Amino acid sequence: MSGDVNGVVVRPMEAGDAGPVLAIYQAGLDTRQASFEVTAPAWEDFDAGKLPAHRHVAVDAGTGEVLGWAAVIAVSDRCVYAGVVEHSVYVHPGYTRRGIGAALLAALVESTEAAGIWTIQSGVFPENTVSLRLHRQAGFRVVGTRERIGRHHGEWRDVVLIERRSATAGR
């Protein structure tokens, strides 16, 4: 568990967090700026797809309310990509710009570095400037842009590919 920062504690995600985690996910999807997905999955599918050692929630230190989450998936089952994961980070819409996303990314970097993961990657819609800024501040870099990679709500969307390379793992 990470220390209390601005009244927020980051801890491992638990099955009891399912309801708020999926609600925060859906709220992000409803903005149409977070993902090509439109509906949060059932907990069983979410739980099965995320790597257990790298799932974190940010909670209010006083109330225990879940304010955001971060998690990763393996990008491939090929052994050469064993140290590469794709991540997601979502913050409750009522608690943005309070350092919660940064705290979640810091916990994610810490857990992946400890596990020897050398690359954390993701794709972000270019219009999601808040997410791009957050990731840049957390040490991510833009790798490139995939233009018109998919249709989302009837519109072609670009995706900015970002990654953070470990300074220690995979060296």
Secondary structure, DSSP 8 states (H G I E B T S, - for coil): ----BTTEEEEE--GGGHHHHHHHHHHHHHTTSS-S--S---HHHHHHHS-GGG-EEEEETTT--EEEEEEEEES-SSGGGTTEEEEEEEE-GGGTTSSHHHHHHHHHHHHHHHTT--EEEEEE-TT-HHHHHHHHHTT-EEEEEEEEEEEETTEEEEEEEEEEE-SSTT-
